[in-house]
Amino acid sequence: MTSDQQTDSTETASRNPAHVPLGDLAAVWPRVTAWLDRIRQLPSTQEEFTNRYGAFHDEESLSVFLYALVQAGILGHMLGTPADIRKRIAEDPDYLIGPRMPDECYGAVIWLAGRAGSRAGTIGITYDSLPMILDPGNGTPEQRAKALREILTSKGGIGPEADRTAGEAEQIRLRLEAVRDELAHCIGELHEHSPLPEAYRTIGGRPGEEEVARKEALIRDLREVHTTAHLVASALTRAGSVIERQRDVCANVPTVVTAVCRAGDDTQLSRHVWVGDILGSLMGNGSQWKAAQKAADDFVQRALVS
């Protein structure tokens, strides 16, 4: 494959709405959830921490560690887990289907998938309806072309609605990126100021059984927090990439329909075969949009049981 063919293949894939890998989101978010659950189980005040795990000589380093732990917990609430979202839905059944973007990133991702699926369904129906909309019995070529332009580009049409979804996707992508970067800083602090080295030294000094038990408890509770932390950043990076693909697919729609409506004359825009072919080649065909709707619906259904 030549470089030009590779570029064309990449561009075609980016236009295909069925190539938004929402399944990747379902696969990576459990890593985030598992890590956040471990963080939430750790005591975050110095008194609670030392009551559970015993005293530490380096109190300054422990203070930095606990501050980073608190910050990670706050960022965790900003990210959200399936359990968090289920709780919000219990309080507000319309939490994921209303016009307002949810507060948690995970809720926002599910909300976006629902909206993207709805847009995809509308586009799929539009493809199916082209023969009827552009039937010669429905007026002159000029009248049929005008009706098509309204469906594609007027307020509430598929172009502006897809553009709005693209903007929402970009907001969510930026939120994920910001939280990921802040969380990466917290994880760095947790590693740098970890009390684990002192816990190992204490055990090596052969203290009393109670102190050994406390330090061993810390090792059990904290070791996996450290060893799985890198998975969180990579999961959020992958999630951001999926949202970016969703943004690009949606942003392509208004670009294409506007260009087609401007470039096509009334005769071309009144023929459903011509319209279906050119739209399908530039932004995905009806079958691909229906596949995108199914993928989005499936993700939304699975997202709350992960």
Disulfide bonds with the S-S distance in Angstrom:
none
